[in-house]
């Protein structure tokens, strides 16, 4: 009644096989692997910065504010008086936790600062090679052309030839 052809199976398997081949190529390609490594390193780096802020930065700020711990800075919106944030939460009080918020802001600022410094260092390490002495940039398309060229090979604009300096 229904004749099954080998072509019907190929119509289903070919796109599936191509999909998995494309996915394998994407996953093995350097960009996806670099991204995965970056996420893992970034998570570990975030923990280090959080510890730095919690254990090194906030204690002096807490001393300046006259509190034992910056995280314990809060305002009870329920009207009660509580010694610590944990006591207020245990009592079911509604609190405005500005100490926790300040700690999170410090985390963000330090992570942003460190990332900025890393990007600046990487940019400094990537040096641009100056064009060879017999080359110049086309003023129209900014492509590198010979100084003696009268026409740009890329945008075909007319150029004024410049004399080439010969070093002795």
C-alpha positions in Angstrom: 0.0 0.0 0.0 2.7 2.5 1.0 5.9 2.0 -0.8 8.8 3.1 1.3 11.7 4.6 -0.5 15.3 5.0 0.7 15.0 8.6 -0.3 12.4 9.2 2.4 14.9 8.2 5.1 17.6 10.3 3.6 15.3 13.3 3.6 15.1 13.0 7.3 18.6 12.0 8.2 20.5 14.4 5.9 19.4 17.6 7.6 19.8 16.0 11.0 23.4 14.9 10.2 24.2 18.3 8.8 22.8 19.9 12.0 25.1 17.8 14.2 28.1 18.3 11.9 27.5 22.1 12.1 27.1 21.9 15.9 30.3 19.9 16.3 32.2 22.4 14.1 30.8 25.3 16.2 31.6 23.6 19.5 35.1 22.6 18.6 35.9 25.8 16.9 38.1 28.1 19.0 35.6 30.9 19.7 33.1 28.6 21.5 35.8 27.0 23.5 37.3 30.4 24.3 33.9 31.6 25.5 33.4 28.6 27.7 36.9 29.0 29.3 36.2 32.8 29.7 32.9 32.1 31.6 34.6 29.6 34.0 37.6 31.9 34.6 35.2 34.9 35.0 33.1 33.0 37.6 36.3 32.2 39.6 37.5 35.8 39.2 34.2 37.1 40.5 34.6 35.0 43.6 38.1 36.4 44.2 36.8 40.0 43.9 33.8 39.3 46.1 36.2 37.9 48.8 38.4 41.0 48.3 35.5 43.4 48.8 34.0 41.4 51.7 37.2 40.6 53.6 39.5 43.6 52.7 37.5 46.6 51.6 34.4 46.5 53.7 36.0 46.1 57.2 37.7 49.5 57.1 34.5 51.1 55.8 32.5 49.3 58.6 35.0 50.8 61.2 34.5 54.3 59.7 30.7 53.9 60.0 31.0 52.5 63.5 29.4 49.1 62.7 30.9 45.6 63.0 30.0 44.6 59.5 28.8 46.6 56.5 26.3 44.0 55.6 24.5 44.6 58.9 23.7 48.2 57.9 19.9 48.2 57.3 16.8 50.1 58.2 13.8 48.3 59.6 10.7 49.4 57.7 8.5 47.5 60.2 9.4 49.8 63.1 11.2 47.4 65.3 14.7 47.7 66.5 17.1 44.8 65.7 20.9 44.4 66.3 21.7 42.5 63.1 20.1 41.8 59.8 19.8 38.1 60.7 17.7 39.0 63.8 15.4 41.3 61.7 14.9 38.6 59.1 14.3 35.9 61.8 11.6 38.2 63.3 10.0 38.6 59.8 10.7 42.4 59.7 10.7 44.2 56.4 14.1 45.8 56.0 16.0 48.1 53.6 19.4 46.4 53.3 21.6 49.2 52.1 24.7 47.5 53.5 24.2 44.5 51.2 23.6 46.9 48.3 26.8 48.9 49.0 28.8 45.6 49.1 27.3 44.6 45.7 28.1 48.1 44.3 31.7 47.7 45.6 31.9 44.3 43.9 30.7 45.8 40.6 33.1 48.7 40.8 36.2 46.6 41.5 35.3 44.0 38.9 34.8 46.7 36.3 38.1 48.4 37.3 40.0 45.1 37.1 38.5 44.2 33.7 39.3 47.8 32.4 42.9 47.4 33.5 43.2 43.9 31.9 41.7 45.3 28.6 44.2 48.2 28.7 47.1 45.8 29.3 46.0 43.6 26.4 45.6 46.6 24.1 49.1 47.8 25.0 50.5 44.3 24.2 48.9 44.3 20.8 51.1 46.7 18.9 50.3 47.9 15.5 53.0 47.5 12.9 53.7 50.7 11.1 53.3 50.5 7.3 56.5 49.8 5.3 58.4 53.0 4.4 57.4 52.7 0.7 53.7 52.6 1.6 51.1 55.2 2.5 47.3 55.3 3.1 44.9 56.2 0.4 43.2 59.4 1.6 39.8 58.2 0.3 39.5 54.5 1.4 42.5 54.4 3.8 43.9 51.3 2.2 47.7 50.8 2.0 49.1 51.7 -1.4 52.6 52.3 -2.7 53.9 55.9 -2.3 54.6 56.0 -6.0 51.1 54.9 -7.0 49.1 57.3 -9.1 45.8 55.4 -8.6 44.5 53.4 -5.6 44.2 49.7 -6.4 41.2 49.4 -4.0 39.0 52.4 -4.7 40.6 53.5 -8.0 40.9 57.1 -6.9 43.5 59.3 -8.5 46.4 59.9 -6.2 49.4 62.3 -6.3 52.5 60.2 -6.4 54.9 60.8 -3.5 58.6 60.5 -3.9 60.1 57.4 -2.3 63.0 58.1 0.0 66.0 55.9 -0.6 68.2 55.3 2.4 71.9 55.2 1.7 
